[in-house]
């Protein structure tokens, strides 16, 4: 090591040692020696200074511990939310599976595929869900159609034993009587033909003498008829529009029958409408705790264009799922004034997101533009922009270009690019690709253009190659 190197090494070592002493609280002091030379002496801090430094360090440690505890609390809260979401997802998957089995079984019954229907309803009954009693009834019905009367009787007995309070009990008793009387009876195909003839006869009587037909319809609904037959009888009842028919339909809608017919009655009240029908539906909605019935009523409100009751449910319903459904249905009936009132007063991000979706369903681009430009929550702004991208109009395209030009949040700008892509808006993406200074956003715009099969996009890509 030459002289210069030794000198440089000593200087570096001296500086490192000085920094270490400073970190420990020492202070540099200039001192003059006997020879008159001035040197730097590192003086340890006195007790008071050391105490001050210790207090500052303790304060920093406490602040760090506080931040760590807060982060741990946030992590635990997030883990809790994740577990709750997983539980909800599992519950939803199970509910979807139960509904799928029920729908598949009913479809099989309508198409006279009784073996498949019995298998679907048997699986459903074994899952011990809310539809188990109905599944047992339709399983017994299918078994009877297959001529397996002893098995059908055993299934009916199982239904009566397991669900003594079930609203399927009356139907099960009627089916039981039919099974007992059907020994040595006609084959299923002939019986099915008779069912069709009965429906034609019933419709003819209804057209010529409604008062005489209504008791016959009521008898049919209380008997062990097929799902298709009962649904058609109920439809005929709803069609008459007579006070007597409407009263019977109201009773069924209020739950004086099995749950399936109740939901059908609710649907037909919505289709045929009228002030009396809306009154009945509102009374049923207020009195029932059955989620599926309430959901059917909300759909009936939508079919009947009943904004008033949808608005009331969207404001006051305690069940989050039903409240969101009411908001969606309000969008489908173009309840723009009601949706705007809800958006102004709502504080839940989740519900506000649903309201933005409802504005899209109502085709109200102006409200989405307003939210995209003025909403303080970035996530809600992105939702509004995403929904704007689903509205294919010149106005929404122009609004997106204006938002992109003024926006500083990179995530929001990326969402605008996605919206351009959803619209098939080549010109919007090309404008970004030409002017954007951020290389990643520019690259994203070009990448989206490469996936679009339009002449404008292809011409720009060719321009890049040149």
Secondary structure as UniProt FT lines:
FT   HELIX           3..23
FT   TURN            24..25
FT   STRAND          27..32
FT   TURN            34..35
FT   STRAND          38..43
FT   HELIX           47..110
FT   TURN            111..112
FT   HELIX           114..126
FT   TURN            127..128
FT   TURN            130..131
FT   HELIX           132..145
FT   TURN            146..147
FT   HELIX           149..162
FT   TURN            164..165
FT   TURN            167..168
FT   HELIX           169..181
FT   TURN            183..184
FT   HELIX           188..208
FT   HELIX           210..222
FT   TURN            223..224
FT   HELIX           227..240
FT   HELIX           243..253
FT   TURN            254..255
FT   HELIX           259..272
FT   HELIX           275..287
FT   HELIX           291..303
FT   TURN            304..305
FT   HELIX           307..316
FT   HELIX           320..332
FT   TURN            333..334
FT   HELIX           336..345
FT   HELIX           349..361
FT   TURN            362..363
FT   HELIX           365..374
FT   HELIX           378..389
FT   HELIX           394..406
FT   HELIX           410..423
FT   HELIX           426..435
FT   HELIX           439..450
FT   HELIX           455..465
//
